């Protein structure tokens, strides 16, 4: 009988019969490993335990301790959800059910929207199926036979998925979960061996959705859930979700008087006074960081002729997300990004190698035609601003510039107390340019990360269509990750726009463009900060840093003089001179999460002091006004002192 050689992670090897399932590797090693096995990595590919070994291969068994296990659990639980829904709702059509960073979801076409009672029934059915320990049976069907099966069953979306995902294949994988009813789903897999592996899961909510996220497509109902490897992890996650509700930026934004929305301007925030202050504080902070580093702030038009977008190729790749304007026979678009405008600025003058690096920075509003169903507070909007920049460099300057940008990311996120991680995103399926150019660009980014000593993970296939990129995820106070900063290397657009510089050899050369944003969307970053700090901003970015609280009307004049001194010292302060009891004023200020409350009464007016109350530490006692101002300025400047110790990009 033909044999295959399996090489294990420790370098050992073993022989198995050709065609044996990879699960036999675990059984051969030990009964304990066989019981724990969930899937396997065969030559860097995650597969089911039933996957046949038909050639020599490197094999690693996936167990609950493996990094791939959680994604596998969540994907398998999504299919368990689909099995329960089709059991309880005959005629339901299944869409897609991917695992996500927070759990999973599955989209369905059903006769009516799901209600909370439905979620309870569906989850109970899932637990029943899990307790039955039903196998996830993977079968390879002839492609046309699979399409005919799903067409007969009234599931055209599955037929479409097979067409899209298996072009050129003769067979496709389908999974069966068989109880009293048989659930069959087209899926590329893999899954856990059986439903009994799935115990720690919870359905969370439902929402409206559309097939492929496009409002022009089939309306669907989405069910969100989460799954973990243990009940303890699930319980901790559900507690984080409860904490997240308390920190929801949409609620806190209203309560703290930062922003509001109106249905006549969907996806566009109305910034109230304090929110506008916060917005400008962040925007100006980035200017303070960048200007000493040689950035030039520019402003480019909001509306461009479609010729610009045709040149940049966005017209062919991004048009559905652009707001189109027809005017006097011309087709125009509101800009969804700044880069093409910066290319026109670069090309407006003759550039020398002595001018490079040339760094353009811009914060003008951008507009993207997001589907109404995905708009969400400040995190998904149609109008937004970025701390956007494009660095034009020579080939020899790429490494140094990337390292400088990595240090810039470190500085900014340290100032906000946000830990972060990096990931390198490589060539996607749809890309511009040549493979060799992409390989060279990716090598440049890897080298810069390694020289900077920056650990990173590989995010294969997730690069922009014009170049690879480094993305940075920040982790907030309750452990959630948010993708923020990005550094993107672009060889393609300088060619599209015929960008040039005169080299030391007096010949024309092509620059390389580095796209970069650190905060990303300022709107989205504010949402992250609101939830990270639960609205209790540190003093240096708090929209209102101090409030003066006179005890009685006779103290109003002294309170006004205190306020004037605070404002003259550059502090953001207000006066609450309402005819309310001082306890009520303090409670109101506390609810507004104002860092400092300065109470003034007879003694304070006589002594020229204020009674200081901290949002977090409570009563701090009496201080001279100038002493409070000095202490507040030192607290604000402490952030800048920490920043100034770091290398500036």
Number of C-alpha atoms within 10 A of each C-alpha: 5 9 16 17 18 22 18 15 11 7 8 8 13 13 13 20 16 16 15 16 16 25 22 17 24 23 14 13 11 11 11 10 17 18 11 15 22 27 27 25 18 20 13 11 10 20 22 24 25 20 18 16 23 17 14 16 17 17 23 23 23 24 18 17 10 11 10 16 19 19 20 22 27 29 26 27 34 26 29 23 26 28 26 22 27 20 18 14 14 9 15 17 22 24 22 20 23 16 21 14 11 16 23 24 26 24 26 26 21 18 12 8 14 17 11 11 8 15 20 14 14 23 20 13 19 26 21 14 22 19 14 13 16 17 19 24 17 24 15 13 15 13 20 14 12 21 22 14 14 20 15 10 11 14 19 17 18 22 19 13 16 22 15 10 12 14 11 9 11 11 15 21 19 18 21 18 22 15 14 7 11 12 19 20 21 23 19 15 16 22 27 26 21 18 25 16 20 23 19 18 22 21 19 17 14 20 14 15 21 21 18 14 15 16 15 10 11 14 18 24 22 22 24 22 24 24 28 23 18 13 13 11 13 18 15 11 18 15 13 15 15 12 14 17 13 13 21 19 27 20 13 19 24 13 13 19 14 22 21 17 16 10 7 7 11 16 26 21 19 14 17 16 13 17 21 14 18 20 21 15 16 17 17 13 13 17 19 11 19 19 12 11 15 13 20 15 15 14 14 17 11 16 16 18 16 19 13 18 20 14 15 21 18 19 17 11 14 12 18 15 16 20 17 18 14 10 8 5 6 10 13 19 22 20 23 23 19 24 22 21 18 22 22 14 14 20 16 10 10 11 18 16 19 11 13 15 20 18 23 22 24 21 20 17 18 18 22 21 17 21 18 14 13 17 15 12 22 26 19 19 23 23 20 23 21 24 21 23 25 24 23 28 23 19 13 9 14 22 18 15 19 26 21 18 19 24 17 21 22 20 20 18 16 15 14 15 15 16 16 19 15 21 20 24 22 23 23 16 10 11 18 18 14 10 11 9 15 22 14 11 22 21 13 17 24 17 14 19 21 12 13 16 11 15 10 16 12 13 16 13 16 16 23 18 20 21 28 29 26 26 23 23 18 19 18 18 15 16 12 16 18 15 17 20 22 24 23 24 27 23 23 21 22 20 16 13 16 12 22 21 24 17 15 11 8 10 10 15 17 18 26 25 27 24 21 25 21 25 23 18 25 24 21 22 21 20 21 24 19 19 25 24 16 18 22 21 21 16 20 21 19 20 25 22 21 27 23 26 29 30 22 16 13 12 18 21 12 19 27 18 10 23 23 15 15 23 14 10 14 10 21 19 20 19 18 18 17 14 11 13 12 17 11 10 22 20 11 12 20 19 14 17 20 26 23 26 26 24 22 26 20 14 12 20 18 10 12 16 22 27 21 22 20 17 19 12 9 12 13 11 10 20 17 15 21 16 13 19 18 13 12 20 16 13 14 16 13 14 16 14 11 12 18 12 9 12 12 18 21
